[in-house]
Amino acid sequence: MFFKNKIIRYIFLVSLIICVSYPLINIYFIYPTFTDLLVRNTENEAIRLGNHLSSMFFDNEGAISKDRIDNMMGNKSHNLIDDFKLMKLKMFAPSGETIYSTSESDIGKVNKHDYYHNIVARGKPFTKVVIKDTESLEGQIVKADVVETYVPVMSDGKFIGAFEIYYDITARNKDLNSVMLPSSAIPFVIMLIFLFVMTRILVKQDNILIKQEGDEAELVALNSQLESEIAERNRAEKYMLEFAEKLESSNKELQEFAHIASHDLQEPLRKVMSFGDRLKNKYADVLGDQGRDYLERMQNAAKRMQNLIQGLLMFSRVSSKAQPYEQVDLSEITREVISDLEIRIEELGGKVEVENMPVLKADALQMRQLFQNLIGNALKFHKEDEAPIVRVTSVPAGKDGVEEEGTQSSKFHKIIFEDNGIGFEEKYADRIFGMFQRLHGRTEYEGTGIGLSVCKKIVDRHGGKIETKSSPGNGTKFIITLPAESEEGDSGE
């Protein structure tokens, strides 16, 4: 059975049984009932006719008179057949001899069949339906549908003869079939249509139920998968929280260590540099050229170490010495940085152009440190034959850094530091923000490789991002995106 749903399968089976049962009931019950009714009615007509004829052919003493039959019938046999619509009429003596028949060839023949002597001779009618082109009770082939009825004639309880009456029921059968066929066919066609429509409805409903079952199974599977994913995510979140706590603790310890180490290292380093200066001032002539060279190398190394320690201290202070956020005017911050770098700018013959600096909520000291590092870098990495020009601008932007023209109260600001310096290959764009990363040797440009790491840490602390674009000989552009209002969680301690 092609239906998957049990209830629909039962409904279809019931519908199919009803549709199949109707023609079977019609064939094996309704039609035989009507046919039997036709035969019974014909038999009753034959009995009535036999009773009528018995009063005509039998005398008062109950005897059949052949002369009386001849006188009464004469040439009227055909009229009798036409009047009573008979196919044939025969009359039998008690012995079974045919004493009259509308077919003269039957006269004189004796009926020796059991049904005549055991049924008819005992006063009971006997009827048989003979279908066209089959044998009658007397073994003759009939050319029509016939009801053949034997009607016994009794006188004072004594069997004195019988009539055999043939009724042609071909026309009646046709009439019955003409009524039964449409009355059977129309309901049958209706039942077929009903079965077809019912099947279509059930198939559609079955498909819907199958889909619902599939959807429910899929939903259960998805729910199970979702529960598993939620459990996995909860485990991952718990692990991440634990990891973040450990990382935060580790970072704090590392920052404290860097701060303490850099602070404690400065005192012995100052002594090394101080005694080195004294040794150079008092004993330079005694040391000779080679001794002075060694002393100068030692002092340079000490100075570089001092710069590294100061850089580490500056890097650790981004978190350890952070200040609460306040409204900061970056135009004022830029003017102060340019003032601090004024001598350096004049020595190089350069200039710093500033436009449209916003006001935002930030750590003022760290903003100053950020601007000083980036402008100082732009001045440092200038071309030898060209005065440095640094341009600092700002535009409103989205969180992703895309400019938003015409926005008066943007939630983010994009600040651009652009110079005409030596530039670098852009494949190093990520590397330059790492600790102690340098693209040039110490003999070419001084520095510790910590400045841009400090810049990135400041920008990260303020919930922003920093990126760079450059190419050799075409200058460098640093692009910083900062929120106008930093969240409380981003503020300093």
C-alpha positions in Angstrom: 0.0 0.0 0.0 1.5 3.3 -1.1 0.0 5.4 1.8 2.4 5.9 4.7 -0.2 7.1 7.2 -2.2 4.3 8.9 -5.4 6.3 9.2 -5.4 7.4 5.6 -4.6 3.9 4.6 -7.7 2.6 6.4 -9.9 5.4 4.8 -8.7 4.5 1.4 -9.4 0.8 2.0 -12.9 1.5 3.1 -13.5 3.7 0.1 -12.1 1.0 -2.2 -14.3 -1.7 -0.6 -17.4 0.5 -1.0 -16.6 1.2 -4.7 -15.9 -2.5 -5.4 -18.8 -3.8 -3.3 -21.5 -1.8 -5.2 -21.1 -3.6 -8.6 -20.8 -6.9 -6.8 -24.0 -6.3 -4.8 -25.7 -5.2 -8.0 -24.5 -8.3 -9.9 -25.1 -10.9 -7.2 -28.0 -9.4 -5.3 -30.0 -6.5 -6.9 -30.1 -7.8 -10.5 -30.9 -11.4 -9.5 -33.6 -10.1 -7.2 -35.3 -8.2 -10.0 -34.9 -11.1 -12.4 -36.4 -13.5 -9.9 -39.3 -11.0 -9.4 -39.8 -11.0 -13.2 -39.9 -14.8 -13.3 -42.3 -15.0 -10.3 -44.7 -12.5 -11.9 -44.5 -14.5 -15.2 -45.1 -17.7 -13.3 -48.2 -16.2 -11.6 -49.5 -15.0 -15.0 -49.1 -18.6 -16.3 -50.9 -20.0 -13.3 -53.8 -17.6 -13.7 -53.9 -18.4 -17.4 -53.8 -22.1 -16.7 -56.7 -21.8 -14.3 -58.7 -19.9 -16.8 -58.0 -22.4 -19.6 -58.9 -25.4 -17.3 -62.5 -24.1 -17.0 -62.6 -23.9 -20.8 -61.2 -27.4 -21.7 -62.3 -29.6 -18.8 -66.0 -30.8 -18.4 -67.9 -30.9 -15.2 -66.7 -34.4 -14.5 -63.1 -33.2 -14.7 -62.3 -35.0 -17.9 -60.5 -33.6 -20.9 -62.5 -33.9 -24.1 -60.4 -33.9 -27.2 -63.4 -33.0 -29.3 -64.2 -30.1 -27.0 -60.6 -28.9 -27.5 -60.9 -29.1 -31.2 -64.3 -27.4 -31.3 -63.2 -24.6 -29.0 -59.7 -24.0 -30.5 -60.2 -24.8 -34.2 -58.2 -22.2 -36.0 -58.0 -19.9 -32.9 -54.7 -21.1 -31.6 -52.9 -18.1 -33.1 -55.4 -15.8 -31.6 -54.9 -17.3 -28.2 -51.2 -16.9 -28.5 -51.5 -13.3 -29.5 -54.2 -12.5 -26.9 -52.1 -13.9 -24.0 -48.8 -13.0 -25.6 -47.6 -16.6 -25.4 -44.8 -18.2 -27.2 -46.3 -21.7 -27.0 -49.2 -23.5 -25.2 -49.4 -27.2 -24.5 -51.9 -29.4 -22.7 -51.0 -32.8 -21.1 -53.1 -35.8 -20.0 -52.4 -37.2 -16.6 -50.1 -39.8 -18.2 -47.9 -37.0 -19.7 -49.2 -37.4 -23.3 -49.4 -34.1 -25.2 -53.1 -33.8 -26.2 -52.9 -30.3 -27.5 -50.1 -27.9 -28.6 -49.9 -24.8 -30.6 -47.1 -26.6 -32.4 -48.7 -29.7 -34.0 -45.5 -31.6 -34.0 -45.6 -31.9 -30.2 -49.1 -33.6 -30.1 -48.9 -37.3 -29.1 -45.5 -37.0 -27.4 -45.3 -38.2 -23.8 -43.5 -36.2 -21.1 -41.6 -38.8 -19.0 -39.4 -36.3 -17.0 -39.3 -36.7 -13.2 -40.4 -33.1 -12.6 -43.7 -33.8 -14.4 -44.6 -37.0 -12.5 -43.0 -36.1 -9.1 -43.9 -32.4 -8.9 -46.6 -31.3 -11.4 -48.6 -34.6 -11.0 -48.8 -33.8 -7.3 -50.5 -30.5 -7.9 -47.4 -28.2 -7.7 -46.5 -25.7 -10.5 -43.0 -26.1 -11.9 -41.1 -23.2 -13.7 -37.8 -23.0 -15.5 -36.1 -20.0 -17.1 -34.6 -20.9 -20.4 -32.0 -18.5 -21.9 -32.0 -17.9 -25.6 -30.2 -20.5 -27.7 -30.3 -23.1 -24.8 -32.4 -26.2 -24.3 -35.9 -26.1 -22.9 -37.2 -28.7 -20.4 -38.2 -30.9 -23.4 -34.7 -30.7 -24.9 -35.6 -28.2 -27.6 -33.4 -25.1 -28.5 -35.3 -21.9 -27.9 -34.7 -18.7 -29.8 -35.7 -16.4 -27.1 -35.6 -15.9 -23.3 -38.4 -18.0 -22.1 -40.2 -18.7 -18.8 -41.5 -22.3 -19.1 -44.3 -23.0 -16.5 -46.2 -26.2 -15.9 -49.6 -25.5 -14.3 -51.3 -28.6 -12.9 -55.1 -29.1 -13.2 -56.8 -30.7 -10.2 -60.4 -31.9 -9.7 -61.4 -32.8 -6.2 -57.8 -33.3 -5.3 -57.1 -35.5 -8.3 -54.6 -34.7 -11.0 -56.4 -34.6 -14.3 -53.9 -32.9 -16.5 -51.6 -29.9 -16.9 -50.8 -26.9 -19.1 -47.3 -26.0 -20.2 -47.2 -22.3 -21.0 -44.2 -20.6 -22.6 -43.9 -16.9 -22.0 -41.3 -15.0 -24.1 -39.6 -12.6 -21.7 -37.0 -11.3 -24.1 -38.6 -7.9 -24.3 -39.2 -7.8 -20.5 -35.5 -8.7 -20.0 -34.5 -5.8 -22.3 -36.8 -3.5 -20.4 -35.3 -4.6 -17.2 -31.7 -4.3 -18.5 -32.5 -0.8 -19.9 -33.6 0.2 -16.4 -31.0 -1.6 -14.4 -27.9 -0.8 -16.6 -28.2 3.1 -16.3 -29.4 2.8 -12.7 -26.3 0.7 -12.0 -23.8 2.4 -14.3 -24.5 6.0 -13.1 -23.9 5.2 -9.4 -20.9 3.1 -10.4 -19.4 6.0 -12.3 -20.2 8.3 -9.4 -18.4 5.8 -7.1 -15.4 5.7 -9.4 -15.3 9.5 -9.5 -15.6 9.5 -5.7 -12.8 6.9 -5.4 -10.6 9.0 -7.8 -11.3 12.3 -5.9 -10.9 10.5 -2.6 -7.6 9.0 -3.7 -6.3 12.4 -4.8 -7.3 14.0 -1.5 -5.8 11.1 0.5 -2.6 11.2 -1.6 -2.3 14.9 -1.0 -3.1 14.6 2.7 -0.7 11.7 3.0 2.1 13.7 1.4 1.3 16.6 3.8 1.5 14.2 6.8 4.7 12.6 5.4 6.2 16.1 5.1 5.0 17.0 8.6 6.5 13.9 10.0 9.7 14.6 8.1 9.6 18.2 9.3 9.0 17.0 12.9 11.9 14.6 12.6 14.1 17.2 11.1 13.0 19.7 13.9 13.8 17.1 16.6 17.2 16.5 15.0 17.8 20.3 14.7 16.7 20.7 18.3 19.0 18.0 19.4 21.8 19.5 17.3 21.0 23.0 18.7 21.0 21.7 22.3 24.4 20.0 21.6 25.7 23.2 20.0 24.4 25.3 23.0 26.0 22.9 25.4 29.3 23.0 23.4 29.1 26.8 23.2 28.5 27.0 27.0 31.5 24.8 27.6 33.5 27.0 25.2 32.3 30.2 26.8 33.2 28.8 30.2 36.6 27.8 28.9 37.1 31.2 27.3 36.1 33.0 30.5 38.5 30.9 32.5 41.2 31.5 29.8 40.5 35.2 29.8 40.8 35.4 33.5 44.1 33.6 33.4 45.2 35.8 30.5 44.2 38.9 32.3 46.0 37.8 35.4 49.1 36.8 33.3 49.0 40.2 31.5 48.8 42.1 34.8 51.7 40.1 36.2 53.7 40.7 33.0 52.9 44.4 33.0 53.9 44.7 36.7 57.1 42.7 35.9 57.9 45.0 33.0 57.2 48.1 35.0 59.2 46.9 38.0 62.0 45.5 35.9 62.3 48.7 33.8 62.1 50.9 36.9 64.7 48.9 38.8 67.1 48.6 35.9 67.3 52.4 35.4 69.2 53.0 38.6 72.2 50.7 37.9 72.1 51.9 34.3 72.3 55.5 35.4 75.4 54.6 37.4 77.0 52.9 34.4 76.4 56.0 32.3 77.5 58.4 35.1 80.7 56.6 35.8 81.3 56.2 32.0 81.0 60.0 31.7 83.4 60.5 34.6 85.9 58.0 33.1 85.8 59.8 29.8 86.2 63.3 31.2 89.1 62.5 33.7 91.0 59.7 32.0 90.4 60.1 28.3 94.1 60.9 27.7 95.3 57.9 29.7 93.0 55.4 27.9 94.4 56.0 24.5 92.5 55.7 21.2 91.5 52.1 21.6 90.3 52.6 25.2 88.3 55.7 24.2 86.7 53.6 21.4 85.7 50.9 23.9 84.3 53.5 26.3 82.3 55.2 23.6 80.8 51.8 22.5 79.9 51.1 26.1 78.2 54.5 26.5 76.2 54.0 23.2 75.1 50.6 24.4 74.0 52.0 27.7 72.1 54.8 26.0 70.3 52.2 23.8 69.5 50.1 26.8 68.1 53.2 28.5 65.8 53.9 25.5 64.6 50.3 25.5 63.8 50.5 29.2 62.0 53.7 28.8 60.0 52.2 25.9 59.1 49.2 27.9 58.0 51.4 30.8 55.9 53.5 28.4 54.3 50.3 26.9 53.4 49.0 30.4 52.0 52.3 31.5 49.3 52.2 28.7 47.4 49.8 31.0 49.0 50.3 34.4 48.9 54.1 34.5 45.8 54.6 32.4 43.6 57.6 33.3 39.8 57.8 33.3 38.2 59.0 30.0 37.2 62.6 29.5 36.2 64.9 26.7 39.4 65.6 24.7 39.8 68.2 22.0 42.2 66.6 19.5 43.0 70.0 18.0 44.4 71.2 21.3 46.4 67.9 21.7 47.8 68.3 18.2 48.9 71.9 18.9 50.7 70.8 22.0 52.5 67.9 20.2 53.6 70.3 17.4 54.9 72.7 20.0 57.0 70.0 21.6 58.4 69.0 18.2 58.9 72.6 17.1 62.7 72.5 17.1 62.9 69.2 15.3 60.4 70.6 12.6 62.5 73.7 12.2 65.8 71.8 11.8 64.2 69.7 9.0 62.5 72.6 7.4 59.2 70.7 7.5 55.7 71.5 8.4 52.6 69.8 10.0 49.1 70.6 8.6 46.1 70.0 10.7 42.4 70.0 9.7 39.0 69.2 11.3 40.2 67.6 14.5 37.2 66.2 16.5 36.3 66.2 20.2 36.0 62.7 21.7 35.9 60.9 25.0 39.4 59.4 25.7 42.5 59.4 27.9 44.1 62.7 27.2 47.7 61.7 28.1 47.5 58.6 25.9 46.0 60.6 22.9 49.0 63.0 23.3 51.4 60.1 23.3 49.7 58.5 20.3 49.9 61.8 18.2 53.5 62.5 19.3 54.6 59.0 18.3 52.9 59.1 14.8 53.9 62.7 14.0 57.5 62.0 15.3 57.7 58.9 13.1 56.6 60.9 10.1 59.4 63.5 10.7 62.0 60.8 11.4 61.5 58.7 8.3 61.7 61.7 5.8 63.5 61.7 2.5 67.1 63.2 2.6 66.5 65.6 -0.3 63.0 66.7 0.6 61.5 68.5 3.6 59.0 66.5 5.5 55.3 67.4 5.2 52.8 65.8 7.6 49.1 66.2 7.1 46.7 65.3 10.0 42.9 65.2 9.1 39.7 63.7 10.4 36.4 62.6 8.9 33.2 61.1 10.4 33.1 57.3 9.8 31.2 54.1 10.5 32.5 51.4 12.9 34.3 49.7 9.9 36.1 53.0 9.1 34.0 53.8 6.0 33.6 57.6 5.6 30.1 59.0 6.3 29.8 62.3 4.4 27.5 64.9 5.9 27.2 63.2 9.3 27.3 65.8 12.0 27.2 63.5 15.1 29.0 60.3 13.9 29.7 57.6 16.5 33.2 57.1 15.1 36.0 59.3 13.7 38.6 58.4 11.2 41.9 60.2 11.9 44.5 60.1 9.1 48.3 60.8 9.5 49.8 61.2 6.0 53.4 62.1 5.1 55.7 62.3 2.1 58.5 60.2 3.6 60.4 57.2 2.5 57.5 54.7 2.9 57.9 50.9 3.0 56.6 47.8 1.4 53.0 47.2 2.4 53.6 43.5 3.1 55.2 44.7 6.3 52.1 46.6 7.4 51.2 44.1 10.2 54.8 43.5 11.3 55.6 47.1 12.2 53.1 47.1 15.1 55.0 44.3 16.9 57.3 44.8 19.8 61.0 45.6 18.8 60.1 45.4 15.1 62.3 47.6 12.9 62.4 47.8 9.1 65.7 49.7 9.1 69.1 49.3 10.9 70.1 51.4 14.0 72.8 53.2 11.9 70.1 54.5 9.5 67.4 55.6 11.9 67.5 55.7 15.7 64.7 54.1 17.8 63.8 51.0 19.8 60.9 49.5 17.7 58.4 50.0 20.5 56.7 53.3 19.5 54.1 51.8 17.0 53.4 48.9 19.5 52.5 51.6 22.0 50.3 53.3 19.4 48.4 50.1 18.7 47.9 49.3 22.4 46.5 52.8 23.0 44.1 52.5 20.0 43.0 49.0 21.1 42.3 50.2 24.6 40.0 52.9 23.2 38.0 50.3 21.2 39.4 51.5 17.9 41.6 50.1 15.2 44.8 51.2 13.4 46.0 50.4 9.9 48.5 51.6 7.5 49.0 52.1 3.7 52.4 52.7 2.1 54.7 52.0 -0.7 58.5 52.7 -1.0 59.3 56.4 -1.9 55.6 57.5 -1.8 55.1 58.2 1.9 53.0 56.5 4.5 49.4 56.9 5.7 48.3 55.8 9.2 44.5 55.5 9.5 43.0 55.3 13.0 39.3 54.8 13.7 38.2 55.8 17.2 34.7 55.9 18.8 33.4 59.3 19.8 32.1 57.9 23.1 34.1 55.0 24.6 32.2 52.5 26.7 32.8 52.5 30.5 34.5 49.1 30.2 37.2 50.7 28.1 38.1 53.4 30.5 41.1 53.4 32.6 41.5 52.3 36.2 
